[in-house]
Every structure is written in structure tokens, then in C-alpha cells.
Amino acid sequence: MATEIRYSVNPSGEKFPIPQERDYELEKQRIGRLVETARVEGKEIVVVMGVGFVGAVMAAIVADTVDAEGNPSKFVIGCQRPSQRSYWKIPMLNRGESPVKAEDPEVDRIIRRCVTDRKTLTASFNSDVLEFADVVVVDVQCDFSKQDLGYMKSGEADMAALEATLKTIGEKIPPHCLTLIETTVAPGTTEFVAWPILKKAFAKRGIESVPLLAHSFERVMPGREYVSSIRDFWRVCSGCESEARKRVEKFLHEVLNTKDFPLTVMDRPIESETTKIVENSYRATILAYLNEWSLFAERNGVDLIKVINAIKMRPTHSNIIFPGPGVGGYCLPKDGGLGYWAYRHILGFEDGDEVFKITPTAIDINDTRSLHVAELTRDALRNMARYIAGAEVVLCGASYRQDVGDTRYSGSEMVVRKLTEMGAEVRIHDPYVEHWYELESQDTYPAPGLSWSRFFRNQEHLKEARVEKDLPAALKGAEALILAVPHKEYLNLNPDDILKWAGQPLAIIDCFGILTDDVIRRYFELGCEVKALGRGHIQRIKNEVRNFL
């Protein structure tokens, strides 16, 4: 009886047959031949586990490394398990194509250069390639799953994929191999979860040496500086013991620009892990702190944008930032939760609620701030004698930050979901986003049962949502326009054009201080209603226009 062929489908719809059992040995032989050639050429063999958002680019950066004479010094194997969801990344990488969409043109260039020109990068589905490794870089996600909206403390760290990967690594790597965890993990994971897994695997194999294990987190940022945010940026690292610490220092000095961006070496991995959690919790807390002043400003005639700009003139406060409609990206919405969870479940303390007060509150505020945008939209329509139920609303900006196409934990998603729950018909425009998978694939993305759709009603038809590229067409007949992200394409929109495209006065909701006072005034002159996060002075402009008219 013939084995049924299963396929993995990439974002553009191309189908790739998933390898069958007979393919594994042939794949190992293919990699073995490449490794043999690389060793003759004096290259170090590096396996990168996970070729997603970080791993694919990190693999290329390592593969692009050269020695003092300018010759390639690493041969890199990107490894991804052959699941229906992710296998397509392997054949794409082996064609020299990036499996991650990026605004940085260097991503495509560096991957193509390493795969097709230098031939220092390949990808494989067979984890047996770990047997060839001198260094293994782990870029497998460690998620934090929230059980309730606006209550971080009920969430849990999902370490299953990371633990399974480490078990596989321990079963297959040579004793001399360095394992480097780059994933953002709960403090204590490297020493008290990962190291015991590796030690147990080594003992089972009869290996008496201590596994060489280190941690060094990424600070990767999407956008046009994607590659530089990994290669040309400050890094922190540590090892579980002195030999691992020496090895990780040597490796990172070789593959990263540590001359211009010095490497910080910590005494223990828990310090490296805590560094990432604290810096992201700090940023999340600053943003959450401004939520209360945003509400204060709205209710008391204050423009918080002007307040923030005035404060930023003081050099010591130049990093203050307006929060917009929630805090997105992969790190800030969840990293503090990893610290809270680890305090009890890895480190064994029971007084977490007494110790952690600010960090959980900040995450809860950021998770729910975007719901206020739906309220402003409702109120603006009400002021025009319209109702949110059945209203045609256009949301401009699906991504979590300006001028990128990254929708992970975007505040805009919460806006769409709440408006949909309230009965609005939402259209989406974004010049950078091709597919909004959190909506289109909400039954399975980011994982089955973990979509934010579970926190709202009336979400089923959002799977049919598509991101439009033609703003005039998207606005036809619109009753409300939400400027959710300050993409450069939205910064200088002409109110007269907006009204012409919509065909009628409409409610305008500004989430990021995009509109100048003159533009706000013009919208009122055209019969529109305007509301904005943190900008209570808008009512004064409205009164001036109405009195003048």
C-alpha cells in the first residue's frame, strides 16, 4: 500500500512534499559529504536548530563569517523538523531564498550569497546532522501562553519544544560540541532545565565529560536593520562553567561585530537570561505607565504628544515613548511573564505575587490598552449619530510598529477583534503586510487553541479577512478610519482626499499622534469627527471650528 504524501505549503502557496522515512538516510549522506569537504577546508561545523524569524538570519550571519585572511571559516546547517507547518523553510533555504519576509534587503542577499555563492550554508530536516556539530545554536521558541486576557499571572511558559530539542541535542552531539541557547527563556532555564537534560543524555550514552552549555540572547529588531540588529549590536553571554564560557566568547567574537559592539560576559547563564527579561520588562513598564497619563490627557484637554515631546528635550528622558494602541512584537508582551513564571516553577519560590507587582500590571495594561481604541471608535460614530454595529471601519496598519510587516502580538489585532465583537465590518490596509496570519489562520496560528480569538465572540469570519493595498478603494463607503500604526504612508494623508475616497464625512481615530492640529482642524471643517489616544485638546479644536462655522 502506497504511503500517502503530505505537503508543507509556504506563504505564497507553493507545496513541498514532506520527507518520508527512506529520505532520512539519503539526507544524512548528503550532509555528510558537505561536512567532509568543509572540514578539509578547515571550517567549523555549526548547526542552527530552528530556521524561523531569528534562526534563519543567524544561520546566514554565521555562514558569512570569514577568518583573518578573508576565507569562510564556518559551515552552517540550518535544521528544522519536517512538520506540515514549517518544513517548507528547508527547501526554500536550499534554493537560496529567505524563509522570512523582511524589509531589510540584506536578508535576501546574505542568504543567497552563503547558499549559492560561498556554499557555506545548507538546510536539513534530519536532526542526525547534530552528530557533525562543533557548535549548536538553539533558536527554538519558548512561548508564554496567556490563559486570560488582561491577567498575565495565569499564564504559563511553553517549554515543550525547547525541552524536546535539547533532548535530541543531548542524544546526538559529540562530547566536545558547544550548545548555545539564543532563545529568550525563563530565568534559570539554561542551568536548571537545559543542563540537566544534556547531562542525563550524556550519562545514558556513557559520556563522562560535562556538556558545554551557554546562553546568549538575541536583540533582533524587524525592519530595514534586521541583519545589523543581530550582527552589529551589543550582546550578553555566559556559560554553565569556565570551558563553555570560553567557547561561547570565542564563537561570538568570531561571528559578530564585537569590535564596535562589545560583548558583555556574565558569571552565570541565569544573569544573561535575566538581563533580557529585565530590559524588556523595563520597556513594557514605561509604555504601560504612559497609559494612565494618556487617559488623563484625553479627559482633561491635554495633548500628551506635546507633553512627551517637551519632556524628550531633556537628555535624561529622551527615551520616553508614546504607547500607541498596545504594545506588540514578540518580546515585550510576554517576557516579563517568563520571569514571573520562572520564579515559582523553576526557582521554587511561592511569594511571587508579593514580589512581582509592577511587571504583571504593566503587561496586563499593555494587553488591554487597544480595547480603548474600539471605545473611541464607538464614541466618535455616536457623535455623528451612527452606531458601531454594522459600521464600515477601515483600519490602517496591521503590524505592531511602523514601516515593518511584523504582526506578532500587534495591538491592531485586538482593535479588530473587539470591533468585530461589537458588530463592525472591518477592512484592513497595510503597505507592508501581505497576510495577517493571526486572523487568516486563527484556528492554528500561533498554535492550535492559542489564538486571541478565544477571548472574543463573533470571530469566525475574520479568517476571510485580507490586507488591502489600495487605500482609496479600501476607504470607499467607509464610516470610520483608524490610523493604528505610523507607517510613513499614513503620515501626510490629506483630509480632503480621505473624504473624497470615502464619499462622506467619517470618524477619524488617531492612535499614534499622527495628525497635526491643522489636519485635525481640517477634518472638523469637513464635517468629520476626530478622536485620538492621549489627545484631549481635540475637543478644544472642535469647539473652535464649530463656533467659527
N, C-alpha and C positions, 0 to 999 in steps of 0.2 A: 504494500500500500504506500503510495507516494506521500512524502511529507508535505504538509501544507506550507506554502511560502508566505511568510509575513513580511510586511513592509514598514519602513520608517519614512515619514513624509516631512520634508523640510518646509520652512515657512512659505516658500514660493510654490509649493505643491509638488515638487519633484519626489518620486518614490525610489527608495533604495531597499533591495531585499535584505532582510536581516540574516546574518550568517547562520549556517546550520552546523551541526556537530562536526562534520567532516572538514569544515573550513578552518577549524582552530589550529590543527597541526600544520597545515599549509601556511597559515598566517605566522605562526611561530618560526617556521623555517625562513620565511621572507624577512622577518625582523632580524633573525639570527645572522643572515648573510650581510645585512646592512651594518649590524653591530660589529661583525668581524672586520669589515672594511674600515669602520670608524676607529677601532682600536689600533689597527695597523697604522693609521694616520695620527695616533696619539690623542684622540678625542676622549673626553669624559662622557660617560653614558648617563643621561638624565631622563627619568620617566616622570611625566606630569600626569597625575591622576585627576581627571576631570577637565574637560576642554570647553567649559562654559564661558560665562562673562569674564572671568578673571583668568582661568586656566589656559584658554586658547592663546591669549596675548602674552601671558607669562611664558608659555612654551616657546613662542616665537622670539621673545626677547632673549631667552637663554640660548636658543639655537643661533641667534645672531651674534653671539659673543665671539670675540677674536682674542688671540694671545698677543704678546708684545711685538711679534713680527707681523701682525695683521692677518694671521691664519685662523680659520674657525677652530675653536677649541672644545666645543660641545656637540654631541649628537643627541637629539631630543626625540623621545617617543611620547606623544600625547595619547593617553589611554582613556577610553570611555566605554562603559558597559553597553552592550548592544540591545538596549531596550527600544521598544517602538517609539517612545517619546524622544530619545536622544541619539540613536545610532547614526542618523543622517550626518551628524557632525564629522564622523570619521572619514567617509568618502569625500566629503567636501574639503576637508583639510588636506587630504591626499591629492586633491586636484589643485592645491594652492589657493583655495578660496576660504575666506574667513567665515566661520560658522556664527559669528556675532556681528550684528549690524552696528556700525559706528560712524559718527560724524568725522572722526579723525582719519584722513586718507592714509596715514602711516600704517594703520592696522592692516589694510589690504596689501600694502607694499611690502611690509616686513614678513608677512606670512608667505606671500608669493616668492619673495627673494629666498627665504630659507628652504621652502619646499622644492621649488623648480630650478633655482639657480645654484645655491650653495649645497642643496641636498643634505641639509643638517637637521631637517625636521620631517618626521613622518607621524602617522597616527595609527592606532591599532585598537581592536576590540578585545584582544586576548590578554588577560591580565598576567599570563605566564611571562610576558616581556619583563616583568619585575625581576626575573632571575638575572637579567643582564645589567641591572642598575648599579651605578656608583652613588647616585643621588636620586631620591624620590621626592617630588614636590607634591603635596596634597592640597588640591583646590576643590574639595568636595564640600558642598554647602552644609552648614549646621544651622537649621532654621529655628525660629522661635514661634510657636503656634499659639495664637491668642484664642482663648475659648469664649471670651465675652468682649463685646465692643465697649471700649472705654474702661476696662478693668484689667490692666496688664497682669496683676498678681495671680490671676487664674491660669495664665499661660504656661506652656511647657517647652523646654528645649527638645528639638527633634534631632537626636544624635545617631539615629539608627544607620543612616547611610555612611556617616563618618566612621562609626564603630565597625561596620562591615568592611569598609575599605581598609581600615587599619589591620583587621584580622587577616585579610587577604595579603596585605603587605608583609606582615609578620611571617606568614606561611611560605613566602616565596623569595624575599630579598636575600642577597648574600650577607654574611655577618658584618662585612666592612661597610655596608651601604648606610649613608646618612638619610634619614627620613625627616623632611622639613614640612611641618604643618603651616600653611599660609592662610587657612580658613580662620575667620573670626569665630572664636569659640568661647564657651563659658569659662571663666577663670578657674584654673585647676584641671582642665581637660587634658592638657599635654602630660602633666606629671602623674595625675591620679586616675585617668581613664585610658589614655592612649599608651603610655609607657607600660602599664601592667598588661595590656593586650599584646604588645610586642614581646614583652618578656615571657609571657605564657607560651606564645607561639614558638619563640626561640627554644625554650626548655623542651617543648614537645618534639622539636627537631634535633635535640641533643646538642644545641649550640650553647657553649658556656659563656661566651662574651656577652657584654651588656649591649642592648640595641642602642644605636646612636640616634637620638631623637632631639629635634629642635623646633622652635616656633618663631615665626616672623610674619606678622600680619600685613596685608595689603592696605593701601590707602587709595585705591583706584577710584578715579572720577570719570564718568562718561562725558562725552563732548569732544571738542577738537584737540584736546591734550591728553587723550586716552592713554597712548603709549608712554608719554612722558610721566604721567601720574604713577606709573609702575616703575619705569626705569630711572627717571630723573626726579626722584623725590626721597625725602627722608624716611629711613626705615629703622625699625626696632627689632632686635632679635635676642634670643637666648637659647641655651642648650640644657638638657637634663643633667649633664655632667661635663667635665672640662673638655674631653675629646670632642663631644658633639658641639660644644660652644666654639672650639677652634675651627671645626669643619664648616659650620654654618657661616662664621665670619669670612672664611676664605672663599666660600661659594658666592656669597652676596657681594663681596668686594670684586669678584671676577665678572659678575653678570649685571651689576647695577652701577650707576654713576655715583659711587660713594666719595669720589674726589670733591665734587661740588655739593653733594648732599650727604654729609657724614652719617655713618651708621652708628646707632646707639645700641650698645650691648648691655643687657640686663643680667643680673645674677641668676635669676630663675625664670623659667617659662611663665609661671603664674604672674610675674611682673610684666612681662611682654603682653600676655593676654589681657591683663587689667588695664594696661595703657590704652588699648583700642577701645575697651568698654567705657572707660572714664572719659576719653576725649569725645566720643560720640554722645555720651550721656550729657556732657557739658554743653555741647552744641544744641542738643534737643531741649535742654532746660532753658537756655537763652531764648529759644524760639517760643517755648511754652509760656515763659514769663511775660512775653510781649502780648500774649493773647488777652490777658486781663486789661492791659492798657489799651489794647485795640477796642475792646468793648467800652471802656471808659471814654475813649475818644469819640466813638460813634454816638454816645448818649449825651455828650456834653459839648458838642460843637468844635471839637479839636481835630486837626488833621495830623494823625500820627506819623505820616510820611514826612511832613515838615519837621516834626519833633525829632525823628530819628536822624534826618539829615543835619539838623543843628547839633545833635549830640556827637555825630561822627566827625565833626570838625575838631573835636578833642582827640588827639592821637591815642590816648589810652583807651578810648571807647570806639575806635574806628571799625571794629568787627561786629557791631550791633547790626542786626538784620531784621527786616520785616518778615513775619512768618508766612504770609500768603494763606491759601486755603488748606492748611495742614502741612505736614512735613513728610515728604516722600523719600524715595531712594531705598536701597536695600538695607542700609545700616542704621540710620537714626531712629526709625520707628521700632526697632527690635532689640538693639544691642544692650540697652540698659536692662531689658528683661532677662538676658543671658546672665548678667551679674547677679540679679535678684534670685534667679532660679538656682544658680551655682552655689550661692551662699548656704542654701539648705541642702540641696540634693547631691552636691559633690563634696562640699566642705563641712557639712554636718551641723550647722547652727540652726536653732529653732526660733531665734528672735528677729527674723528678717523684717517683720512688719514694724518693729521698733527702730531698727537701724535704717531701713530704706523708706524714706518718706517723700523726698523731692523727686528722685528719679522715676518711680512709678507714676506719680502725679503728672509729671511732665509728659510722659508717653501717653497717658490717658487723655490729656488736654489736646495734644497734637493729633491723636487718632480721631477725635470728635470735632475739632475746630471746623472742618469743612462742612459739617451739618448746618452751621450758621449761614453758609452761602445759600443753601436752599431756602432758609427762612427769609433772607434778604430778597431773594428772587420772588418768593410768595408775596412779601410786603410791597415790593415795587409794582408787581402786577395788580395787587389790590388797590394801590393808589391810582391806577389807571382804569379802575372799575372792571378788572379782569380777574380770572381765577387761575390758580396753578394747575388744577385738574384739567387736562386736555390742552394746556398751553403748549405752543410750539417754541421750544427753547433751544438755542444754539450755544454749545459750549466750545469756546476757543482755547485749546490747549489740553491734551490728554496726558502729556508727560509730566514728570514731577519737578522738572526745573527747565529754565529757559534754554532754547536752542539745542536741545537733545531729544532723542526719541525714546527715552527710557521711561516706561510706565510703571515700574515696580513701586508699589505702595503709594501711588500718586494720590494726592488729595483730591484731584479731579474725579477719580473713580468714586469716592464717597459722595461727591456732589451729584454725579449722575445717578447713583443708586438711590439716594434719598429723594431726588426729584422724581425718579421713576416710581418710587413707592407712593409719592404724593399724587401721581397720575399724570405728570407732564410727559410730553413727547419730546425726547431729547435727540438732537442731531449733534454730531461731533466733527470738529475741524482741527487738524493739526498738520503743519507742513513737514514734521519730522517723523511722525508715527505712521507706519503702514498698516499694522494690525494691532489692535488692542486686545491682547490675548486674555487679559483678566475678564473681559466681557465675552469675547467670541468663544472662548474655550473654558467658560467658568465652571463647567462640570468636572474638569480635570486639571485646571491650572489655578494656582501654582502646584496643586496636588489634589487628588480627589477628596472632597469634603472640606477643603481649606479656603475656598473662595469666600470673599467678603459678601457674596450674595446671600450667605446663610444668616446674615444679620438684618436682612430687609425682606419685605414681601414684594410680590409683583415683579420679580426679576427675570423670569424665564425668557421673555422676548429680547432681552439685552444680548443674547447670543447672536441675534441678527444685526447688531449694531456694526456699522462700518465707518471708518475715519475718512471724511471727505477732504479733498484738496482744493476745491473751488469755493472760496468763501462767498462770493456773490450768489452762487447757486445755493449754497447751504443756507443763506440768510433769507431766501425768498419766502415771504409769508411769515417770517419769524415774529414772535411777540416778545421775546426776551433774548438778550445776548449776554453771556457770561464770559468775561475776559479772565480766564483762570490761570494763565501762565504768561509771563512777559517775554514770549518769543519776539525776536526783532521784527517779525512780520506784523505784529499787533501794536507796535509802539506808536505808530504815526497814522493810524486809521482816521480817515476824515468822516466826521459825523454826517455830513451831507451825503456821502457815498453810502454809509451804512443805512441811512433812511431810504435812499433810492433802491438799494438792493433788497431791503426788507419789504418795501412798498407801503410802509405805515410807521407811525411812531412806535417805539418799543422800549421795554425796560432794559437798562444797561446796568450790569453789576460788575464792578471793578474789584478784583481780588488781590491785586498786587501793586496798587498805586501807579497804574499805567497812565491814567488820564490826568492831564494838566487841568488847572482851574478853568482855563479858557475853553478847553474841549468840553468840560462838564457844562459850562455855561451855554455852549452852543447846543448841546443835546437838549437842555431845557428849553431853549428858544425854539427848537424844532418840535416841541410837544412831547418829548420823551421823559421818562422817569429815570433817575440815576441813584444808585446806592453803591456803597463800597465798604469793604472791610477797613475799619480803623479810621474812617474819614468823615467825622461828624460835621465838618464845616460845609458839607454839600448842601445841607438844609439851608444854610445862610445864602449860598449861591442861588438856590431855587427861589427863595423869597425875594432876592434882588431882581431876578428875571421876571417873576410873576408880578411884582409891584411895578416894574418898568413897563411891562406889557399892558 
